[in-house]
Every structure is written in structure tokens, then in C-alpha cells.
Amino acid sequence: MKKLLLLSALLISLALASNSVFADPPGPPGPGGPPGGGGGVPVGSPIDGGLTLLLALGMGYGGYKLVRKEEKK
């Protein structure tokens, strides 16, 4: 029962956290002309949108596997 509660809390928090990862809408063109013309300010989503979350989940999973490996010994 405790595992089910923990898993449910994890899934709900991940679903709510993914809501803040959406990219910003494109802004006005920069002083260099229209976008794609080679002289404007680049517009796009941030690189770190979900990277931190993926790294944290990977570290948690690695720690879990390490603990399980140590328990088998």
C-alpha cells in the first residue's frame, strides 16, 4: 500500500511539473529583419526545460539499483 501511495504521488507530481515546461511564444522579430533571415534574435524554448528533471530521475534510479545490488550480497 505504501508503494502504491508513493508511486501515485510521484506520477501526480510529474504530471503537474510537466505543465511548466512549455516553450514561450515567439516574440517580435529582432532588428536584423524577419526570423530565418540570418540576422534576427534567436527565439525558441530553453534547453533546460526538462533536463534537470531527467537528471534527477536518472540519479534516483541509479541509487535505487545500487541499493538493490547491495541488498542481494
C-alpha positions in Angstrom: 0.0 0.0 0.0 2.9 2.3 0.8 4.5 1.7 -2.6 1.2 2.5 -4.3 0.8 5.8 -2.5 4.4 6.7 -3.2 4.0 5.9 -6.9 0.8 7.8 -7.1 2.4 10.9 -5.5 5.3 10.6 -7.9 3.1 10.4 -11.0 0.9 13.3 -9.9 3.9 15.5 -9.2 5.5 14.6 -12.6 2.2 15.4 -14.4 2.0 18.8 -12.7 5.6 19.6 -13.2 5.4 19.0 -16.9 2.9 21.8 -17.2 5.6 24.4 -16.7 7.9 23.0 -19.4 6.1 24.5 -22.4 8.0 26.9 -24.6 7.4 30.6 -24.6 5.5 32.1 -27.6 7.8 33.7 -30.2 8.5 37.3 -29.7 8.7 40.1 -32.2 11.4 39.9 -34.9 14.8 41.3 -33.9 16.5 44.3 -35.5 18.0 42.1 -38.3 14.8 41.5 -40.2 12.3 38.7 -40.3 13.1 35.4 -38.5 15.1 33.0 -40.6 16.7 35.9 -42.5 20.0 35.3 -40.7 20.2 38.5 -38.6 17.4 38.3 -36.0 17.5 37.4 -32.4 17.0 33.7 -32.0 13.7 32.7 -30.5 13.0 29.2 -29.0 12.5 27.1 -26.0 15.1 26.9 -23.2 17.4 23.9 -23.3 17.0 23.2 -19.6 13.2 22.7 -19.9 13.2 19.1 -18.5 16.9 18.3 -18.4 17.1 18.8 -14.6 14.1 16.6 -14.0 15.6 13.8 -16.2 18.9 14.0 -14.5 17.3 13.8 -11.0 15.2 10.8 -12.1 18.3 9.1 -13.5 20.3 9.7 -10.3 17.4 8.4 -8.2 17.0 5.3 -10.4 20.8 4.7 -10.3 20.7 4.9 -6.5 17.8 2.5 -6.3 19.6 0.0 -8.4 22.8 0.4 -6.3 20.8 -0.2 -3.1 19.1 -3.3 -4.6 22.5 -4.7 -5.7 24.0 -4.2 -2.2 20.9 -6.0 -0.6 21.5 -9.1 -2.8 25.0 -9.5 -1.5 
